[in-house]
Amino acid sequence: MGSNERRLFYSIAFKIEVVNYAEKHGNRAADRRFGSLPTEKVIREWRKQRKYLIKADKSKKSLRSNAPKWAKLEEYVKNWIIDHRKNGIAVSTKMILI
């Protein structure tokens, strides 16, 4: 991608439409049908992500779903920070480090 090229973003609804077409007619046919972008490679990637695309919010454009690895710990730390701030105690990043 050159310095003057803008990155393109597609809605999840559009990705699902392309994937459905590609499943019926093939990736190359979908590439021709929907123009040069998205490319055949992008369509292959979207087909791999199909089950996640269907579950995702259709108004979004990405599949960011980084669930916390330590959900209970993060909840505990969040509550600890809120309690300290309610009591007027400043909380720094050094205090949060484990």
Backbone as CSV, one residue per row, in Angstrom:
resi,resn,N_x,N_y,N_z,CA_x,CA_y,CA_z,C_x,C_y,C_z
1,MET,0.859,-1.180,0.000,0.000,0.000,0.000,0.894,1.229,0.000
2,GLY,0.709,2.103,-0.981,1.510,3.308,-1.088,1.142,4.339,-0.045
3,SER,1.948,5.373,0.049,1.712,6.388,1.068,0.468,7.231,0.784
4,ASN,0.055,7.300,-0.480,-1.116,8.102,-0.828,-2.416,7.302,-0.849
5,GLU,-2.316,5.974,-0.701,-3.506,5.143,-0.750,-4.191,5.097,0.597
6,ARG,-5.508,5.159,0.569,-6.292,5.071,1.796,-6.749,3.635,1.998
7,ARG,-6.758,3.219,3.241,-7.237,1.884,3.558,-8.762,1.874,3.481
8,LEU,-9.313,0.833,2.876,-10.762,0.744,2.721,-11.367,-0.069,3.858
9,PHE,-12.531,0.338,4.291,-13.252,-0.353,5.344,-14.612,-0.759,4.803
10,TYR,-15.021,-1.971,5.136,-16.306,-2.473,4.683,-17.161,-2.830,5.886
11,SER,-18.445,-2.573,5.791,-19.340,-2.937,6.887,-19.480,-4.454,6.940
12,ILE,-19.827,-4.956,8.097,-19.988,-6.396,8.260,-21.147,-6.895,7.395
13,ALA,-22.183,-6.084,7.234,-23.305,-6.470,6.375,-22.827,-6.675,4.932
14,PHE,-21.950,-5.801,4.453,-21.403,-5.942,3.098,-20.538,-7.194,2.998
15,LYS,-19.722,-7.441,4.024,-18.860,-8.629,4.020,-19.704,-9.902,3.940
16,ILE,-20.798,-9.934,4.687,-21.675,-11.108,4.656,-22.299,-11.276,3.276
17,GLU,-22.691,-10.179,2.656,-23.254,-10.238,1.308,-22.241,-10.822,0.330
18,VAL,-20.999,-10.370,0.412,-19.944,-10.866,-0.471,-19.681,-12.347,-0.200
19,VAL,-19.608,-12.729,1.066,-19.349,-14.126,1.435,-20.464,-15.032,0.921
20,ASN,-21.711,-14.614,1.083,-22.833,-15.425,0.596,-22.759,-15.614,-0.920
21,TYR,-22.422,-14.533,-1.622,-22.291,-14.630,-3.077,-21.130,-15.551,-3.440
22,ALA,-20.019,-15.424,-2.720,-18.837,-16.242,-2.999,-19.104,-17.714,-2.741
23,GLU,-19.908,-18.028,-1.754,-20.205,-19.423,-1.467,-21.050,-20.063,-2.570
24,LYS,-21.878,-19.251,-3.209,-22.719,-19.769,-4.293,-21.978,-19.816,-5.627
25,HIS,-21.149,-18.783,-5.900,-20.565,-18.626,-7.228,-19.043,-18.729,-7.260
26,GLY,-18.385,-18.737,-6.110,-16.924,-18.811,-6.063,-16.294,-17.460,-5.753
27,ASN,-15.060,-17.519,-5.260,-14.348,-16.301,-4.856,-14.042,-15.378,-6.038
28,ARG,-13.611,-15.972,-7.145,-13.262,-15.147,-8.308,-14.484,-14.461,-8.885
29,ALA,-15.618,-15.164,-8.898,-16.856,-14.561,-9.396,-17.285,-13.416,-8.484
30,ALA,-17.121,-13.599,-7.188,-17.461,-12.525,-6.244,-16.528,-11.343,-6.445
31,ASP,-15.263,-11.625,-6.713,-14.288,-10.565,-6.989,-14.738,-9.744,-8.199
32,ARG,-15.164,-10.420,-9.270,-15.632,-9.707,-10.464,-16.934,-8.961,-10.192
33,ARG,-17.831,-9.568,-9.434,-19.157,-8.985,-9.172,-19.079,-7.715,-8.347
34,PHE,-18.204,-7.699,-7.335,-18.146,-6.566,-6.412,-16.994,-5.618,-6.718
35,GLY,-16.384,-5.741,-7.880,-15.324,-4.830,-8.278,-13.962,-5.344,-7.865
36,SER,-12.939,-4.558,-8.178,-11.571,-4.997,-7.900,-11.273,-5.035,-6.404
37,LEU,-11.987,-4.246,-5.654,-11.861,-4.299,-4.188,-13.213,-4.649,-3.632
38,PRO,-13.403,-5.634,-2.873,-12.414,-6.482,-2.230,-11.805,-7.496,-3.199
39,THR,-10.556,-7.835,-2.953,-9.853,-8.781,-3.803,-10.227,-10.210,-3.438
40,GLU,-9.781,-11.128,-4.278,-10.072,-12.544,-4.031,-9.478,-12.992,-2.696
41,LYS,-8.298,-12.504,-2.361,-7.667,-12.880,-1.091,-8.487,-12.384,0.096
42,VAL,-8.977,-11.159,0.012,-9.801,-10.600,1.087,-11.074,-11.431,1.246
43,ILE,-11.656,-11.831,0.126,-12.877,-12.643,0.173,-12.590,-13.982,0.842
44,ARG,-11.432,-14.586,0.547,-11.061,-15.842,1.213,-10.974,-15.651,2.722
45,GLU,-10.380,-14.546,3.156,-10.268,-14.266,4.589,-11.652,-14.079,5.221
46,TRP,-12.529,-13.368,4.530,-13.885,-13.164,5.047,-14.640,-14.481,5.146
47,ARG,-14.404,-15.390,4.198,-15.082,-16.693,4.251,-14.612,-17.487,5.463
48,LYS,-13.344,-17.333,5.820,-12.830,-17.998,7.025,-13.480,-17.425,8.281
49,GLN,-13.836,-16.140,8.239,-14.413,-15.448,9.398,-15.939,-15.500,9.402
50,ARG,-16.548,-16.250,8.525,-17.996,-16.221,8.326,-18.797,-16.368,9.611
51,LYS,-18.484,-17.355,10.443,-19.287,-17.573,11.651,-19.178,-16.388,12.616
52,TYR,-18.031,-15.715,12.628,-17.878,-14.540,13.486,-18.600,-13.331,12.895
53,LEU,-18.597,-13.230,11.568,-19.298,-12.126,10.909,-20.797,-12.200,11.169
54,ILE,-21.345,-13.404,11.145,-22.787,-13.568,11.349,-23.176,-13.169,12.770
55,LYS,-22.328,-13.466,13.748,-22.629,-13.139,15.142,-22.384,-11.668,15.476
56,ALA,-21.582,-10.996,14.660,-21.159,-9.627,14.969,-22.272,-8.611,14.733
57,ASP,-22.101,-7.446,15.356,-23.000,-6.314,15.156,-22.842,-5.834,13.717
58,LYS,-23.929,-5.796,12.969,-23.873,-5.497,11.539,-23.477,-4.050,11.233
59,SER,-23.560,-3.173,12.219,-23.188,-1.783,11.970,-21.685,-1.561,12.132
60,LYS,-20.977,-2.545,12.678,-19.529,-2.421,12.875,-18.799,-2.717,11.585
61,LYS,-17.509,-2.376,11.568,-16.696,-2.646,10.394,-15.544,-3.585,10.682
62,SER,-15.359,-3.950,11.940,-14.272,-4.861,12.271,-14.740,-5.894,13.276
63,LEU,-13.914,-6.903,13.448,-14.257,-7.992,14.362,-13.387,-7.934,15.613
64,ARG,-13.245,-6.813,16.170,-12.438,-6.710,17.387,-13.206,-7.313,18.543
65,SER,-12.694,-8.398,19.017,-13.377,-9.077,20.113,-12.364,-9.604,21.121
66,ASN,-11.462,-8.767,21.515,-10.448,-9.187,22.458,-11.040,-9.245,23.857
67,ALA,-11.548,-10.402,24.209,-12.084,-10.600,25.546,-10.915,-10.628,26.524
68,PRO,-11.110,-10.078,27.707,-10.008,-10.077,28.662,-9.608,-11.490,29.043
69,LYS,-8.306,-11.696,29.157,-7.801,-13.014,29.503,-8.089,-13.345,30.958
70,TRP,-8.053,-12.332,31.815,-8.266,-12.503,33.255,-9.429,-11.607,33.668
71,ALA,-10.627,-11.980,33.285,-11.813,-11.142,33.487,-12.050,-10.821,34.966
72,LYS,-11.932,-11.812,35.849,-12.168,-11.573,37.278,-11.142,-10.617,37.853
73,LEU,-9.887,-10.773,37.443,-8.833,-9.888,37.926,-9.074,-8.460,37.449
74,GLU,-9.446,-8.295,36.187,-9.708,-6.957,35.669,-10.890,-6.309,36.383
75,GLU,-11.910,-7.074,36.674,-13.062,-6.541,37.408,-12.648,-6.112,38.817
76,TYR,-11.818,-6.923,39.477,-11.334,-6.601,40.819,-10.512,-5.315,40.798
77,VAL,-9.601,-5.199,39.842,-8.757,-3.996,39.749,-9.612,-2.768,39.451
78,LYS,-10.587,-2.916,38.561,-11.479,-1.793,38.244,-12.216,-1.317,39.493
79,ASN,-12.778,-2.258,40.265,-13.482,-1.897,41.502,-12.538,-1.274,42.525
80,TRP,-11.308,-1.788,42.587,-10.314,-1.237,43.508,-10.006,0.216,43.155
81,ILE,-9.853,0.512,41.876,-9.576,1.885,41.427,-10.761,2.791,41.741
82,ILE,-11.957,2.327,41.464,-13.158,3.136,41.728,-13.284,3.443,43.216
83,ASP,-13.062,2.431,44.075,-13.138,2.638,45.524,-12.104,3.649,46.003
84,HIS,-10.890,3.528,45.517,-9.841,4.476,45.922,-10.186,5.897,45.479
85,ARG,-10.663,6.045,44.266,-11.003,7.379,43.766,-12.181,7.981,44.524
86,LYS,-13.138,7.131,44.927,-14.260,7.633,45.729,-13.783,8.167,47.066
87,ASN,-12.742,7.539,47.607,-12.189,7.956,48.901,-11.166,9.072,48.770
88,GLY,-11.009,9.609,47.560,-10.110,10.732,47.353,-8.647,10.342,47.249
89,ILE,-8.374,9.071,47.017,-6.997,8.610,46.891,-6.649,8.547,45.411
90,ALA,-5.580,9.243,45.033,-5.144,9.228,43.641,-4.576,7.853,43.310
91,VAL,-4.882,7.364,42.128,-4.398,6.059,41.692,-3.496,6.271,40.484
92,SER,-2.241,5.840,40.613,-1.302,5.957,39.509,-1.124,4.610,38.831
93,THR,-0.507,4.642,37.667,-0.257,3.385,36.962,0.718,2.507,37.740
94,LYS,1.627,3.111,38.482,2.570,2.328,39.293,1.831,1.552,40.395
95,MET,0.754,2.134,40.903,-0.017,1.451,41.941,-0.783,0.261,41.354
96,ILE,-1.140,0.355,40.087,-1.947,-0.688,39.456,-1.098,-1.884,39.055
97,LEU,0.172,-1.653,38.726,1.035,-2.739,38.282,1.075,-3.870,39.284
98,ILE,1.048,-5.067,38.774,1.046,-6.253,39.656,2.405,-6.879,39.674
